[in-house]
Amino acid sequence: MLLFDRYLSGMAHAREERVQADGFDHIVLHHVLAGTLIGHARSGFEQAGPGDIVFLDTRRGHRTEAHGLHIITVSIARDMIHAALGSLGALHGLVVRAPDTGMLSDFLQSLVRHASTLDDRHDGAFARALIELLPTALGGPRDVAVEARRQDHLRREAVEQLIEREIHNPNLTGAVIAERVGVSRATLYRLYQRTGGIAQHVRRRRVDAVRRALEGEDMVPLDDLARRYGLGDAGALTRAFRADRGVDPDSYRRTMRQTQADTVETGTRRWNGWMRELD
């Protein structure tokens, strides 16, 4: 879940031609605090005003225009929306009006107000709160299937926390994770089937950790990074990094050093990293 508090006016945002190229898979929630958000035909809505919440699916094209807008935007992983609401078929372009948005609005504005004092240790709690509050805006209790997806989300959250704590452990296999989290191997593999399986997911998390380290200022040797993130040695790290990123880690680090002064490139890289975390 990514949260943005923005002031926009006279600006249009279009995601029509780039839908396939970007490969985004998440849901965007726009909560209008002031001004007007104008939609178009492919956006599935006409306009939203103060107090309204709009849902957009990044798998589908859309175009919006901002007029004197103060907006909270939340980018939400598709699995989280499934856990909260179930079917996403009618969600694209849905506008929920005040006062139905009241509880969710208070929560989002509270996150914005306290953002500077929060850290990622509490991300799981905020995600759970969002899952609980989304149905209050759409006005319906969960059915049995949605409750089952909510439980799956909680299991994935436990897995993610374990991977973060044990990312240095090269023996963090599916069997170890299943035992530590308290689920069957079959359940664990089902939870990560969509993203290529648990082994690939752990490897991707290790490579992402290496990527963030390479983007930092410290010139940590690859062997040290490999041990720190459970990838064995520099050779294994290089193979995993190249397979995931399409470039070897030394070249990636050199590129980062060369573009540090380029604020556009730095911003683009940071944005792409955030989007990957929503997978």
Backbone bond lengths (Angstrom), bond angles and torsions (degrees), N, CA, C in turn:
res aa  C-N    CA-C-N  psi(-1)  N-CA   C-N-CA  omega(-1)  CA-C   N-CA-C  phi
1 M - - - 1.457 - - 1.524 109.19 -
2 L 1.332 116.70 127.46 1.460 122.94 177.98 1.520 108.58 -120.41
3 L 1.333 116.62 136.32 1.465 121.91 -174.63 1.522 109.80 -120.49
4 F 1.344 116.88 131.48 1.459 122.19 179.63 1.528 109.00 -129.04
5 D 1.325 116.72 134.73 1.469 122.88 174.58 1.521 106.42 -112.92
6 R 1.345 117.64 114.75 1.465 119.57 -168.46 1.529 111.77 -134.87
7 Y 1.338 113.73 150.14 1.462 122.55 171.67 1.525 106.97 -116.91
8 L 1.337 117.50 121.13 1.458 122.04 -175.39 1.521 109.90 -136.65
9 S 1.326 116.41 144.17 1.461 119.84 174.03 1.521 109.37 -155.39
10 G 1.327 116.14 139.35 1.456 121.01 179.92 1.508 113.21 66.88
11 M 1.326 116.81 26.15 1.462 121.03 -175.25 1.526 109.69 -121.04
12 A 1.332 116.22 136.22 1.465 121.86 175.84 1.520 109.20 -110.87
13 H 1.330 115.79 142.46 1.464 121.56 177.53 1.523 107.88 -125.11
14 A 1.336 116.66 121.99 1.463 120.78 -177.56 1.518 110.34 -123.11
15 R 1.330 115.91 131.15 1.460 122.20 172.81 1.522 107.17 -130.10
16 E 1.304 115.44 72.73 1.458 120.42 -179.78 1.523 110.82 -114.46
17 E 1.319 116.60 -50.62 1.460 120.02 -177.98 1.525 112.29 -82.74
18 R 1.347 117.84 -22.47 1.461 120.25 -172.39 1.530 113.31 -98.18
19 V 1.315 118.22 5.52 1.464 119.89 -175.72 1.522 111.26 -57.26
20 Q 1.340 117.56 -50.46 1.460 120.72 -178.47 1.523 111.48 -70.63
21 A 1.327 117.14 -39.51 1.466 120.52 -177.30 1.520 111.68 -65.79
22 D 1.337 117.42 -41.32 1.462 120.50 -178.16 1.515 111.93 -69.64
23 G 1.320 117.16 -37.78 1.455 120.56 -178.84 1.517 113.99 69.94
24 F 1.337 117.93 20.42 1.460 120.38 179.37 1.528 109.95 -68.12
25 D 1.335 115.21 151.69 1.460 120.53 -172.28 1.524 111.99 -136.29
26 H 1.327 117.56 8.22 1.460 119.66 -172.42 1.531 111.46 -100.59
27 I 1.318 115.04 175.28 1.458 122.90 177.19 1.527 108.37 -107.19
28 V 1.328 116.13 138.63 1.462 121.53 177.15 1.528 108.99 -107.59
29 L 1.314 115.71 131.69 1.463 122.72 174.82 1.519 107.56 -112.74
30 H 1.320 117.45 122.45 1.465 122.62 175.32 1.529 108.57 -108.19
31 H 1.328 117.01 121.62 1.465 120.70 175.19 1.526 108.18 -110.74
32 V 1.335 116.28 113.59 1.462 121.81 -176.74 1.527 109.38 -82.64
33 L 1.336 115.76 122.76 1.462 121.09 176.34 1.521 111.32 -97.91
34 A 1.336 117.06 -33.24 1.467 121.88 177.77 1.521 108.10 -155.60
35 G 1.345 116.07 155.45 1.448 120.32 179.02 1.522 112.34 83.11
36 T 1.339 115.07 -160.79 1.464 121.14 -174.84 1.523 110.54 -135.83
37 L 1.331 115.90 135.40 1.460 123.05 172.17 1.525 107.17 -108.62
38 I 1.344 115.64 116.69 1.458 121.70 -177.69 1.521 109.15 -95.70
39 G 1.329 116.36 131.64 1.455 121.50 175.28 1.516 111.29 -102.09
40 H 1.331 116.40 173.42 1.456 122.46 176.54 1.526 108.17 -130.20
41 A 1.321 116.38 -178.48 1.462 120.48 -172.93 1.527 112.28 -54.09
42 R 1.330 117.77 -47.74 1.462 119.95 -176.47 1.520 112.14 -74.77
43 S 1.321 116.48 -15.43 1.463 119.41 177.64 1.520 111.64 -77.13
44 G 1.326 117.28 -20.56 1.451 120.66 176.50 1.512 115.06 83.20
45 F 1.342 117.85 6.34 1.463 120.33 177.05 1.528 108.94 -148.44
46 E 1.332 116.01 160.57 1.462 120.49 -178.96 1.520 111.78 -92.08
47 Q 1.331 117.43 -54.18 1.457 119.43 177.52 1.518 110.09 -161.81
48 A 1.326 114.46 159.56 1.461 121.85 177.42 1.521 108.17 -134.98
49 G 1.329 115.58 141.62 1.456 121.21 -178.76 1.512 112.04 -123.71
50 P 1.319 117.68 -171.03 1.467 122.22 -175.65 1.532 112.66 -52.72
51 G 1.330 114.95 130.33 1.459 121.88 -179.62 1.509 113.93 92.65
52 D 1.350 117.73 -16.17 1.465 121.02 -176.91 1.527 111.23 -82.35
53 I 1.328 114.92 154.90 1.461 122.41 174.41 1.524 108.36 -126.58
54 V 1.343 116.22 130.52 1.466 123.14 -179.87 1.525 108.67 -115.10
55 F 1.330 116.58 137.64 1.461 122.41 175.12 1.527 109.11 -109.69
56 L 1.340 116.64 133.62 1.462 121.83 176.42 1.523 109.21 -132.27
57 D 1.325 116.08 140.88 1.458 123.13 -179.37 1.525 108.26 -100.16
58 T 1.336 117.87 119.87 1.466 120.18 -176.71 1.526 112.79 -71.25
59 R 1.325 118.26 -8.44 1.463 119.83 172.26 1.530 111.60 -73.60
60 R 1.333 116.05 -13.91 1.463 121.05 -175.88 1.527 110.07 -118.63
61 G 1.322 115.76 148.08 1.451 120.26 -179.66 1.515 111.96 -69.67
62 H 1.311 116.20 148.67 1.458 120.08 175.10 1.527 109.83 -159.41
63 R 1.329 114.74 161.60 1.456 121.50 177.93 1.521 108.05 -141.78
64 T 1.342 116.26 133.54 1.462 120.99 178.57 1.525 109.61 -134.66
65 E 1.335 115.37 157.00 1.461 122.05 175.93 1.519 108.85 -129.69
66 A 1.333 116.23 140.00 1.463 122.27 -178.14 1.521 110.01 -106.14
67 H 1.330 115.59 133.21 1.463 121.54 177.68 1.529 108.66 -131.19
68 G 1.352 116.54 107.16 1.458 121.36 -179.06 1.512 112.41 54.57
69 L 1.324 116.55 43.12 1.459 122.04 -165.61 1.524 113.03 -95.08
70 H 1.322 116.13 131.85 1.462 123.08 163.08 1.518 105.30 -115.93
71 I 1.322 116.18 119.91 1.462 120.20 -169.08 1.521 110.76 -140.33
72 I 1.313 116.22 141.44 1.460 122.34 168.34 1.523 106.62 -101.86
73 T 1.319 116.43 122.94 1.460 121.47 178.44 1.519 108.90 -112.87
74 V 1.322 115.84 133.10 1.463 121.48 177.79 1.523 108.19 -122.25
75 S 1.333 116.73 122.57 1.463 121.79 172.73 1.524 107.28 -94.81
76 I 1.326 116.55 121.32 1.459 121.81 -169.28 1.522 109.60 -123.21
77 A 1.323 116.96 130.25 1.456 121.13 177.06 1.527 110.25 -57.96
78 R 1.319 115.73 140.82 1.468 120.73 -177.48 1.529 111.71 -57.03
79 D 1.322 117.34 -37.83 1.464 119.94 -179.84 1.522 111.61 -62.21
80 M 1.336 117.09 -34.71 1.461 119.82 177.90 1.518 111.28 -65.80
81 I 1.333 116.69 -40.82 1.460 120.06 178.79 1.524 110.58 -66.13
82 H 1.334 116.29 -40.97 1.465 119.49 175.39 1.525 110.40 -58.10
83 A 1.334 116.11 -43.15 1.464 119.74 -179.15 1.518 111.71 -63.99
84 A 1.326 116.71 -33.14 1.465 120.17 -176.72 1.521 113.02 -85.64
85 L 1.347 116.67 -39.03 1.463 119.44 -167.46 1.514 114.66 -123.01
86 G 1.329 117.75 -20.24 1.454 118.93 -175.78 1.512 111.12 87.42
87 S 1.319 118.15 -122.91 1.459 123.13 -176.09 1.525 111.37 -61.72
88 L 1.348 115.56 139.33 1.460 121.09 178.22 1.528 111.72 -107.32
89 G 1.329 117.14 6.24 1.456 120.72 -171.62 1.515 114.67 -56.74
90 A 1.325 117.88 -39.43 1.465 121.14 -175.95 1.522 112.45 -104.69
91 L 1.327 117.20 14.48 1.466 119.59 -172.74 1.523 112.98 -81.37
92 H 1.336 117.70 -34.18 1.463 120.89 -175.74 1.528 110.47 -62.40
93 G 1.330 116.62 121.08 1.453 121.44 179.67 1.515 114.76 84.66
94 L 1.320 117.23 2.32 1.466 120.10 179.32 1.528 110.02 -69.87
95 V 1.325 116.87 131.11 1.460 122.58 175.16 1.522 108.03 -113.61
96 V 1.324 116.11 121.94 1.464 121.90 176.51 1.523 107.15 -103.25
97 R 1.319 116.59 128.53 1.460 121.67 -173.70 1.523 111.26 -98.07
98 A 1.345 114.44 154.03 1.455 120.02 169.68 1.537 107.79 -65.34
99 P 1.356 120.31 146.68 1.468 126.59 9.27 1.521 114.68 -89.73
100 D 1.362 118.49 3.45 1.461 119.55 -177.47 1.523 112.27 -62.16
101 T 1.327 116.92 -22.93 1.466 121.11 -177.65 1.530 113.04 -86.73
102 G 1.322 118.56 0.76 1.464 121.68 -168.31 1.511 115.33 -55.54
103 M 1.338 118.04 -52.29 1.467 120.88 -176.96 1.526 111.31 -64.87
104 L 1.332 116.20 -44.46 1.462 120.12 179.36 1.519 110.63 -65.28
105 S 1.324 117.18 -38.65 1.462 121.47 177.76 1.521 111.23 -60.22
106 D 1.325 116.99 -46.21 1.466 120.32 179.64 1.523 111.13 -59.44
107 F 1.336 116.48 -41.36 1.466 120.92 -179.48 1.527 110.96 -64.51
108 L 1.336 117.56 -47.26 1.463 120.82 -178.32 1.526 111.32 -64.17
109 Q 1.319 117.01 -41.95 1.462 119.53 179.05 1.528 111.42 -67.37
110 S 1.318 116.92 -33.13 1.463 120.06 176.48 1.525 110.81 -65.71
111 L 1.343 117.36 -41.27 1.463 120.42 176.46 1.522 111.07 -59.40
112 V 1.329 116.78 -42.77 1.466 120.74 179.23 1.523 110.72 -63.38
113 R 1.332 117.17 -45.67 1.471 120.58 -177.91 1.522 112.09 -62.05
114 H 1.321 116.63 -36.39 1.463 120.26 -174.20 1.528 112.98 -102.04
115 A 1.333 117.91 8.25 1.463 121.31 -173.37 1.521 112.95 -55.16
116 S 1.321 117.25 -39.26 1.471 120.00 -175.41 1.521 112.53 -68.57
117 T 1.324 117.95 -16.73 1.471 120.64 -178.11 1.523 112.46 -103.35
118 L 1.326 117.72 -1.21 1.461 121.46 -175.27 1.521 110.45 -97.06
119 D 1.340 116.38 154.45 1.461 120.37 172.62 1.523 108.59 -134.10
120 D 1.345 115.45 173.54 1.460 119.16 -170.49 1.519 113.78 -72.39
121 R 1.329 118.87 -4.10 1.462 119.72 175.90 1.518 111.70 -63.47
122 H 1.334 116.51 -24.02 1.464 120.62 -175.29 1.527 112.71 -103.03
123 D 1.335 117.63 7.63 1.462 119.97 -176.89 1.524 111.90 -57.18
124 G 1.329 116.26 -41.78 1.459 119.77 -178.85 1.513 112.36 -61.31
125 A 1.328 116.47 -40.72 1.466 120.28 179.79 1.522 110.96 -65.24
126 F 1.337 117.09 -40.68 1.461 119.85 179.43 1.528 110.81 -67.26
127 A 1.339 116.44 -38.11 1.466 119.66 177.62 1.524 110.64 -63.57
128 R 1.328 116.89 -42.29 1.471 119.87 178.32 1.525 110.74 -63.24
129 A 1.341 116.56 -40.43 1.467 119.73 178.88 1.526 110.88 -62.60
130 L 1.333 116.50 -41.00 1.467 119.84 178.72 1.525 110.78 -62.96
131 I 1.330 116.89 -42.43 1.462 120.92 178.72 1.523 110.93 -59.75
132 E 1.330 116.24 -39.16 1.462 120.03 -179.71 1.528 111.92 -71.70
133 L 1.338 117.61 -33.86 1.462 120.75 -173.06 1.528 114.13 -88.08
134 L 1.327 117.99 -25.84 1.464 119.23 -178.99 1.533 112.90 -55.72
135 P 1.343 119.42 -44.05 1.472 118.07 179.37 1.520 113.49 -63.42
136 T 1.340 118.71 -24.50 1.467 119.27 179.38 1.520 110.98 -66.68
137 A 1.335 116.97 -30.14 1.462 120.03 178.20 1.522 111.58 -75.60
138 L 1.336 116.40 -31.30 1.463 119.91 -177.98 1.521 112.52 -94.67
139 G 1.336 116.28 -0.28 1.456 120.57 167.04 1.503 116.91 69.58
140 G 1.333 118.19 42.09 1.459 118.15 176.78 1.508 112.24 -158.07
141 P 1.342 117.77 145.28 1.460 120.70 176.33 1.519 110.79 -73.05
142 R 1.309 116.51 160.34 1.459 120.71 177.61 1.523 110.23 -73.45
143 D 1.330 116.20 145.94 1.453 119.43 169.58 1.526 108.40 -91.00
144 V 1.328 116.11 179.43 1.471 120.27 -174.92 1.524 111.16 -61.86
145 A 1.341 117.25 -40.30 1.465 120.49 -178.40 1.519 111.29 -64.20
146 V 1.323 117.44 -40.65 1.461 120.68 179.14 1.522 110.12 -66.34
147 E 1.315 117.34 -39.20 1.464 120.09 178.28 1.527 110.68 -62.64
148 A 1.334 117.25 -37.27 1.464 120.45 177.09 1.520 110.75 -64.35
149 R 1.340 117.51 -40.07 1.471 120.31 177.98 1.524 110.95 -66.95
150 R 1.324 116.49 -34.02 1.463 119.73 176.23 1.526 110.13 -62.27
151 Q 1.320 116.80 -42.08 1.460 120.19 178.16 1.527 110.90 -64.26
152 D 1.330 116.65 -37.89 1.466 119.62 176.16 1.523 110.89 -62.09
153 H 1.332 116.51 -40.27 1.467 119.51 178.22 1.525 110.65 -61.51
154 L 1.319 117.52 -42.17 1.463 120.58 179.53 1.523 110.88 -64.51
155 R 1.334 116.91 -36.26 1.469 119.87 176.95 1.527 110.34 -65.77
156 R 1.333 116.87 -44.03 1.468 119.54 178.13 1.524 110.96 -62.08
157 E 1.318 116.20 -38.47 1.459 119.36 178.39 1.526 110.73 -61.20
158 A 1.336 116.94 -41.82 1.466 120.56 177.79 1.526 110.85 -63.49
159 V 1.337 116.82 -38.89 1.465 120.67 177.51 1.520 110.44 -64.06
160 E 1.335 117.51 -45.38 1.463 120.93 -178.94 1.525 111.11 -61.76
161 Q 1.310 117.26 -39.63 1.464 120.59 178.74 1.523 110.74 -65.22
162 L 1.333 116.66 -39.71 1.466 120.04 178.20 1.524 110.50 -65.13
163 I 1.328 117.55 -44.74 1.468 120.32 179.43 1.523 110.29 -59.64
164 E 1.321 117.03 -42.08 1.464 120.24 -179.83 1.527 111.16 -62.65
165 R 1.335 116.57 -41.95 1.470 119.83 -179.67 1.520 112.22 -70.30
166 E 1.340 116.79 -34.07 1.463 121.21 -171.15 1.527 112.69 -110.98
167 I 1.322 117.70 21.19 1.460 119.67 -173.74 1.529 111.86 -63.45
168 H 1.328 117.25 -20.17 1.466 121.31 177.41 1.526 111.98 -75.87
169 N 1.329 117.51 -14.63 1.464 122.61 -172.69 1.528 110.18 -84.77
170 P 1.343 118.74 112.41 1.464 120.10 -178.80 1.523 112.88 -70.93
171 N 1.334 117.46 -13.60 1.464 121.70 -177.99 1.524 112.57 -100.50
172 L 1.323 116.59 26.84 1.460 120.88 -179.77 1.535 108.85 -82.63
173 T 1.326 115.30 77.58 1.458 121.88 -177.36 1.525 110.85 -88.59
174 G 1.328 115.22 172.41 1.450 119.44 176.18 1.513 112.20 -59.23
175 A 1.340 116.77 -39.96 1.463 120.26 179.92 1.523 111.28 -63.56
176 V 1.329 116.71 -42.26 1.466 120.88 179.27 1.527 110.22 -64.62
177 I 1.317 116.55 -44.88 1.467 120.35 -178.83 1.523 110.52 -62.87
178 A 1.336 117.09 -45.30 1.462 120.60 -179.52 1.523 110.86 -58.90
179 E 1.323 116.41 -43.79 1.469 120.06 -179.59 1.520 111.38 -66.39
180 R 1.332 116.89 -43.72 1.464 120.32 -176.43 1.530 111.93 -68.74
181 V 1.326 116.89 -35.23 1.463 120.77 -178.13 1.522 111.65 -84.41
182 G 1.341 116.13 -23.75 1.455 119.60 178.58 1.511 114.03 88.23
183 V 1.346 116.46 35.29 1.465 120.68 174.96 1.519 108.35 -126.23
184 S 1.317 116.62 162.86 1.456 119.88 176.66 1.525 109.83 -73.85
185 R 1.331 115.96 158.62 1.469 118.94 176.98 1.528 110.56 -61.94
186 A 1.330 116.26 -38.19 1.464 119.42 -179.94 1.527 111.10 -61.31
187 T 1.333 116.83 -41.48 1.467 120.50 178.07 1.519 110.63 -64.67
188 L 1.335 116.66 -44.06 1.462 120.64 -179.77 1.519 110.86 -60.79
189 Y 1.324 117.48 -45.83 1.458 120.24 -178.77 1.527 111.00 -66.11
190 R 1.337 116.93 -35.42 1.466 119.91 177.11 1.527 111.13 -64.63
191 L 1.335 116.78 -39.69 1.463 120.86 -178.17 1.522 112.09 -61.85
192 Y 1.344 117.00 -30.84 1.467 120.39 -174.99 1.528 112.89 -114.13
193 Q 1.316 116.32 13.65 1.462 119.83 -179.19 1.525 111.78 -61.60
194 R 1.341 116.84 -40.31 1.468 121.12 -176.16 1.518 112.39 -63.40
195 T 1.338 117.66 -28.85 1.467 121.22 -177.01 1.523 112.57 -104.13
196 G 1.346 117.01 20.25 1.452 120.14 173.39 1.509 115.85 97.04
197 G 1.320 118.07 5.40 1.460 120.75 177.94 1.516 112.73 102.00
198 I 1.319 115.78 161.77 1.461 120.89 -174.47 1.521 111.92 -68.63
199 A 1.336 118.17 -37.28 1.466 119.70 -179.18 1.527 110.73 -63.31
200 Q 1.320 116.37 -44.13 1.465 119.65 178.73 1.522 110.72 -65.88
201 H 1.334 116.59 -36.60 1.464 119.66 179.58 1.526 110.77 -64.06
202 V 1.327 117.38 -44.93 1.468 120.39 178.76 1.521 110.00 -61.66
203 R 1.327 116.58 -43.69 1.472 119.95 179.22 1.526 110.61 -61.56
204 R 1.334 117.24 -39.84 1.464 120.26 178.39 1.523 111.13 -64.66
205 R 1.317 117.31 -39.70 1.458 120.66 177.55 1.529 110.71 -63.84
206 R 1.323 117.56 -39.13 1.471 120.66 177.61 1.532 110.40 -64.14
207 V 1.323 116.00 -45.88 1.466 119.99 -179.08 1.526 110.69 -64.40
208 D 1.327 117.90 -39.14 1.467 120.26 177.54 1.521 111.06 -62.50
209 A 1.336 116.64 -38.25 1.465 119.97 177.56 1.527 110.56 -65.10
210 V 1.335 116.77 -40.90 1.467 120.79 176.52 1.527 110.09 -62.80
211 R 1.330 116.22 -43.91 1.469 119.91 179.88 1.522 111.22 -57.11
212 R 1.317 117.34 -45.87 1.467 120.15 179.91 1.523 110.94 -62.85
213 A 1.334 116.29 -37.79 1.464 119.61 178.37 1.527 110.98 -66.44
214 L 1.321 117.34 -40.29 1.466 120.93 179.10 1.523 111.86 -65.57
215 E 1.321 116.91 -26.92 1.461 120.84 179.13 1.520 112.28 -81.20
216 G 1.330 117.30 -9.51 1.458 121.25 178.74 1.515 112.24 -79.74
217 E 1.309 115.54 179.89 1.463 120.75 -175.52 1.527 112.94 -85.07
218 D 1.325 117.90 -23.87 1.462 120.72 -176.87 1.526 110.84 -77.63
219 M 1.331 116.36 134.21 1.463 121.94 178.76 1.530 109.45 -89.87
220 V 1.309 116.94 70.17 1.465 121.37 -178.59 1.525 108.93 -75.26
221 P 1.344 118.90 130.04 1.466 120.93 179.06 1.531 111.48 -59.25
222 L 1.327 116.11 149.65 1.460 120.28 -178.03 1.522 112.27 -61.91
223 D 1.329 117.72 -36.54 1.468 119.67 177.93 1.525 110.92 -60.16
224 D 1.337 116.90 -40.33 1.467 120.52 178.78 1.527 110.73 -66.74
225 L 1.332 116.99 -41.40 1.462 119.96 177.81 1.524 111.03 -64.45
226 A 1.327 116.06 -38.58 1.467 119.85 179.33 1.524 110.89 -61.29
227 R 1.329 117.12 -43.45 1.470 120.05 178.57 1.528 110.89 -69.41
228 R 1.320 116.73 -39.28 1.466 120.72 -177.81 1.520 111.49 -63.10
229 Y 1.338 116.69 -33.62 1.461 119.81 -174.45 1.529 113.25 -115.27
230 G 1.330 116.53 21.14 1.458 120.88 169.49 1.509 115.90 70.94
231 L 1.334 117.32 26.88 1.459 120.88 -177.92 1.522 113.38 -104.01
232 G 1.321 117.39 11.37 1.459 121.33 173.93 1.508 113.52 85.54
233 D 1.330 117.03 -91.95 1.459 121.14 -178.55 1.528 109.50 -135.79
234 A 1.339 114.92 179.86 1.465 119.85 -175.82 1.527 112.07 -61.33
235 G 1.331 116.76 -36.00 1.457 119.85 179.84 1.518 112.27 -64.55
236 A 1.335 116.03 -45.87 1.468 120.08 179.29 1.524 110.62 -65.59
237 L 1.334 116.53 -39.44 1.466 120.33 177.68 1.528 110.35 -60.91
238 T 1.326 116.45 -45.15 1.465 120.53 -178.32 1.522 111.18 -61.66
239 R 1.341 116.68 -43.12 1.469 119.80 -179.94 1.533 111.07 -64.19
240 A 1.331 116.55 -43.84 1.468 120.21 -179.43 1.524 110.82 -66.16
241 F 1.329 116.69 -41.64 1.464 120.92 -178.44 1.524 110.55 -66.43
242 R 1.328 116.60 -43.26 1.467 120.00 -179.13 1.528 110.69 -65.62
243 A 1.334 117.08 -39.23 1.464 120.47 179.50 1.522 111.25 -64.34
244 D 1.325 117.10 -34.90 1.466 120.78 -176.55 1.519 112.42 -86.86
245 R 1.331 116.94 -39.51 1.465 120.79 -171.82 1.525 113.98 -106.50
246 G 1.336 117.51 -13.08 1.452 120.03 179.39 1.513 114.36 78.48
247 V 1.326 117.82 13.28 1.463 122.93 -179.71 1.519 107.66 -152.16
248 D 1.329 117.59 150.88 1.461 118.50 179.18 1.529 109.88 -78.81
249 P 1.340 118.09 155.38 1.469 120.96 -172.92 1.522 114.42 -63.33
250 D 1.328 118.58 -35.01 1.466 119.63 178.82 1.530 110.92 -64.19
251 S 1.328 116.35 -43.05 1.466 119.74 178.16 1.519 110.56 -64.76
252 Y 1.324 116.39 -39.51 1.462 120.08 179.16 1.520 110.25 -61.95
253 R 1.320 116.96 -43.94 1.463 120.40 -179.45 1.529 111.00 -64.97
254 R 1.325 117.41 -40.23 1.468 119.59 177.66 1.526 110.58 -61.90
255 T 1.327 116.02 -42.30 1.466 119.52 178.83 1.521 110.98 -61.81
256 M 1.318 116.56 -40.22 1.464 120.31 178.67 1.526 110.93 -61.69
257 R 1.329 116.61 -41.27 1.466 120.01 179.59 1.529 110.88 -64.83
258 Q 1.324 116.17 -39.00 1.462 120.46 -176.90 1.525 112.43 -71.81
259 T 1.336 117.61 -25.19 1.469 120.55 -174.78 1.523 112.80 -107.58
260 Q 1.338 118.23 8.98 1.463 119.88 -177.69 1.527 112.56 -59.61
261 A 1.329 116.86 -33.37 1.464 120.05 -178.71 1.529 112.37 -82.03
262 D 1.326 116.79 -9.09 1.465 121.30 -179.23 1.524 108.44 -89.32
263 T 1.326 117.08 100.35 1.465 120.51 -174.83 1.524 112.01 -66.21
264 V 1.340 117.82 -32.28 1.463 120.18 178.45 1.520 110.12 -66.54
265 E 1.340 116.36 -46.52 1.461 120.56 179.64 1.524 110.74 -63.43
266 T 1.334 116.68 -42.12 1.463 120.40 178.99 1.520 110.99 -62.87
267 G 1.327 116.44 -43.24 1.461 120.34 178.76 1.517 112.08 -64.40
268 T 1.334 116.56 -41.56 1.462 120.45 178.56 1.522 111.05 -62.74
269 R 1.333 116.48 -43.41 1.462 120.87 179.42 1.528 110.99 -63.15
270 R 1.332 115.91 -42.43 1.466 119.59 179.36 1.530 110.59 -64.27
271 W 1.336 116.17 -42.92 1.464 120.66 179.18 1.525 111.34 -61.11
272 N 1.344 116.78 -45.67 1.458 120.30 179.86 1.522 111.27 -62.43
273 G 1.329 116.59 -37.32 1.459 119.97 176.58 1.512 111.90 -63.01
274 W 1.319 116.31 -42.41 1.472 120.27 177.82 1.529 110.55 -61.85
275 M 1.324 116.89 -43.57 1.464 119.55 -177.77 1.527 111.38 -64.33
276 R 1.325 116.94 -36.51 1.465 120.22 177.64 1.517 110.83 -62.65
277 E 1.326 116.90 -33.75 1.458 120.21 -178.18 1.520 112.38 -69.85
278 L 1.329 117.90 -14.47 1.465 120.81 177.73 1.518 112.32 -84.55
279 D 1.337 118.68 -8.68 1.469 121.25 -179.63 1.519 110.32 -63.70
